């Protein structure tokens, strides 16, 4: 059967669970989430915009130039009630899903996309169940992580020939492609590309790692920084 188009699927599944509807087993999930497709098509945005809203329905429609097209199509209707708005959002979700699936068809296998969609059910179950952690255990290792991050920053500056902000995708792109003269990924060969500079996402860094040691340090830096930011709280 054809998959169901469902924007923000994980949140929808969690809401349904709150109403007593059982979350289906991951293997039986057949859906297409435009937000997940947006991440697959342009994972670099997570680093560039630094906010969770970069893959929402409206944000993607505006970024991809589809908002005006859909607004014109819906302007023929005189209705403005809640059912009309629901219908409009459903149309937008389907149009965005079609657009992104067409964009991804030559770079990511359909089976891989299906698997990513099925993971939403797993994530929904995890969110509802929660994950047990030991805050004190994490805090006990915070100083060690900061020491490693400082060492990585120093080593990265040595490789780059000058200090730079490892958290800045634009500065990193300048180091990799302008200073170190590493070759950028072939056009259309990756899962997405930055709009203002050459890509520095994890997939690209892994491709460049065989040519220079700096990308490996950047991947490790991001991993540790992510642990500190998301699990150990603000400074």
N, C-alpha and C positions, 0 to 999 in steps of 0.2 A: 504494500500500500504506500501511497505517497506520504511523505513526512508532514507533520503539522508545523507551520511557521509560528513560533512563539518567541517574542522579544523578551529578554530578561528572564529566561526560562527557569533559572535556579530559584529566583525569588517567587515566581509563580508556583513552582512545586512546593516550596516551603509554605506559602499561603494556603494552598490546597490541603497540605498535611495538617495545618492548624484547624481546618474545617472538618477533619476526620477522613480525608481522602488519602489512601495509601500511596506512597511514592512507588512507582513501578521499578522493577529490577532494571539495572542499567542496560542489560542486553536487549530488553524489550522496548526501550525508548526509541521512538521514531519522530524526531523533531529537528527543526532548523532554527537556530537562534541567531538573528542578525548581529547581535552584540558579540557573540563568540566568533562569527564570521569576520567581523570587523577586526577583532584581535588577531585572527589568523592572517588576514590580509595586510595588516599594518601593526605588528607588535611593537615597533619603535615608538609609537605614540605614548606608551606607558612611561617611557623614559623622557620623552619630550614635553608632554603636558603636565606630568606629575599630579594628575588627578584622575579619580575613578570615572568621571563623567565623559571621558573622551570617546567612549564606545556606545553611548546611549543612542537611541533611535534618532532623536532630533539633532544631536551633535554630528552624527555620521551623515544624515541627509544634507545638512548645511555644508559640511566639509567636501562632500562628493558632488555638490551641485544638483542634488535631486529635489531639494525643498521647493524650489520655484516650479518645477515641472509638476509636482504633485499638488501644489497649491492651485495652479491653474486648472488642473483636472477636477478638483473638488469644488471650485468656485461656481460650477454650473448648478450645484444644488443649493436650494434656498434654506434648507434646514440647518440649524445650529445647535440642536439639542444634544444631550449626552449620547444617544444612540448614533447620531451623525458623527460625533467626535470619535466614538469607538470604531465605527466603520472606517473613518479616515485613518486612524492609527493602524488598523488592520491592513488597509491598502498600502500604507507606508512601509509596514513591516515586510509585506510580500514583495514590494518593489525593491526594497533594499536587499533582501535576501537573494532575489534573482540577480541583481547587479553584482553582488559580492561573489556568489557562486560562479558566475561567468568569469569574473576576474581571477578566481582561484583555480579554475579547472585545469590550467596548464602547469600549475606549480605544486599543487597538493592533491594527492589521490583522494578519490571519493570515500574510500574506506577510512582514511585518516580523519576526514572531516566528520564522518558518521561517529567515529570513536570519540572525538572531542565533544560532540553533542551528547553522547551517552554519559560522558563524565559529569554533565550537569546534574544528573540524578544522584550520582555518588556524592558530589559536593553538597547537594541539598540535604542528603542524609547526614553527612558530617556536620553541617551547620546546625541541624536540629539536635543531634546527639551531643555536640560539643567535643572538645579535645582537651584531655587532662594534661596539665603542665605543672611544673614546679617553679614558681616565680623566683624563689631564692636561688635555685640551681642556675637559672639563667643569669641572674644578677652577679653571682659569684664568678661567672666567666666573662663579664662585660669588660673588665680591665684588660684581660687577655686579648679580646677581640680588638679593642682600641689600639693596643700595642701592635698587633698584626697589621691593622689598617694603616698605621703610621709607617711601618716598615714597607708596606706595599707602595704607599705614596712616594716615599723616598726612592725606592727602586724604579718606579714608573718615571719619576722626574729624571733619573739618571739615564734611562733608556731614551727618553724623549729629548734630552739635552737641555731641558728647562722645566721648572715646576708648572703644573697646571691643575685645574679643578677636575678631579677624576669623576665627579658627579655630573659634569657638564658634557652633554653629548656633542655640542657644537665645538667645544675646545678639543675634545678627544678626536673628532673627525679631522680637525685641522692638523693635529699631531700625526695621525695615522696616514692621511692622504697627501698633505702638503709637506710636512717636515720629513716623515719617514718614506714618503713616495710609495706606499703600499698600493697595490692595484685595487680599485673599487670593484664590488661585485658586478657581474655582467647584468646589463639592463634586463629586468624581468626575470632574473634568475633566482631571486630570493623571495621571501614571503611578504615583503613589503619594503618600502624605502622612505626615508625621511623626506620632508618637503622642503626644508631649508638648508640641509647639508647632507652629505653622503651618509649612508647608514652606519650605525654603531651598535645594532642590536646583537643579542647573544649569538644568533646563527652566523652573522657576518664575522664576529670576533673569532668564532671557532674556525671559520674558513681562513682567516688571516693568521691564526696561531702557528701554522706551519712555516710562515714566512718571517715571523718576528716574535720574540717572547713577550712583548708588551700586552697584546690582547689577552693572554692567559692571566696576567696580573689584574687586568680590568674586570674580567669575569669573577675572579676571587673577591676583589674589592666590592663589587656589587652584591655578591652573595652575603658577605659579612655585614655590609651596610644595611641590607634588607633585614637581616636578623635583628640588628640593633634597633632599627626604626620600628619594625612591626611587633617585635616580641619583648623588647626591653624598655620600651616607652621613651619619652623625650628626655633630653639631658636635664 
